[in-house]
Amino acid sequence: MFKYVQMTLASNNHAPKYGTVGTSKRFYALWTEEGGLDLTHLIEGRVLSELDKVKD
């Protein structure tokens, strides 16, 4: 019936961290991805959409 946030994420470009709601920031864990952080394989050969071309 009601849904609440169970996990929070603190991020910058170099060291994203996560913890459960109410966790002190000193106990946040470092977020790691399996296989490293190289995501270029997701965009190789991708065609730009109209939204990709919009500049603010």
CYANA upper distance limits for C-alpha pairs under 8 A (distance plus 0.5 A):
  5 VAL  CA     21 VAL  CA      7.74
  6 GLN  CA     20 THR  CA      6.32
  6 GLN  CA     21 VAL  CA      6.27
  7 MET  CA     18 TYR  CA      7.58
  7 MET  CA     19 GLY  CA      6.24
  7 MET  CA     20 THR  CA      4.76
  7 MET  CA     21 VAL  CA      6.05
  8 THR  CA     18 TYR  CA      6.22
  8 THR  CA     19 GLY  CA      6.04
  8 THR  CA     20 THR  CA      6.32
  8 THR  CA     21 VAL  CA      6.61
  9 LEU  CA     16 PRO  CA      7.69
  9 LEU  CA     17 LYS  CA      6.37
  9 LEU  CA     18 TYR  CA      4.92
  9 LEU  CA     19 GLY  CA      7.14
 10 ALA  CA     16 PRO  CA      6.30
 10 ALA  CA     17 LYS  CA      5.73
 10 ALA  CA     18 TYR  CA      6.56
 11 SER  CA     15 ALA  CA      6.96
 11 SER  CA     16 PRO  CA      4.57
 11 SER  CA     17 LYS  CA      6.62
 12 ASN  CA     16 PRO  CA      6.31
 15 ALA  CA     30 LEU  CA      7.15
 15 ALA  CA     31 TRP  CA      7.77
 16 PRO  CA     30 LEU  CA      6.59
 16 PRO  CA     31 TRP  CA      5.96
 17 LYS  CA     28 TYR  CA      6.27
 17 LYS  CA     29 ALA  CA      5.75
 17 LYS  CA     30 LEU  CA      4.91
 17 LYS  CA     31 TRP  CA      5.57
 18 TYR  CA     28 TYR  CA      5.70
 18 TYR  CA     29 ALA  CA      5.91
 18 TYR  CA     30 LEU  CA      7.11
 18 TYR  CA     31 TRP  CA      6.96
 19 GLY  CA     23 THR  CA      6.46
 19 GLY  CA     25 LYS  CA      8.44
 19 GLY  CA     27 PHE  CA      7.82
 19 GLY  CA     28 TYR  CA      5.35
 19 GLY  CA     29 ALA  CA      6.93
 23 THR  CA     27 PHE  CA      7.05
 23 THR  CA     28 TYR  CA      7.53
 24 SER  CA     28 TYR  CA      7.56
 32 THR  CA     36 GLY  CA      7.94
 32 THR  CA     37 LEU  CA      8.46
 33 GLU  CA     37 LEU  CA      6.72
 39 LEU  CA     43 ILE  CA      8.08
 40 THR  CA     44 GLU  CA      6.81
 48 LEU  CA     52 ASP  CA      6.27
 48 LEU  CA     53 LYS  CA      7.51
 49 SER  CA     53 LYS  CA      7.21
 50 GLU  CA     54 VAL  CA      7.18
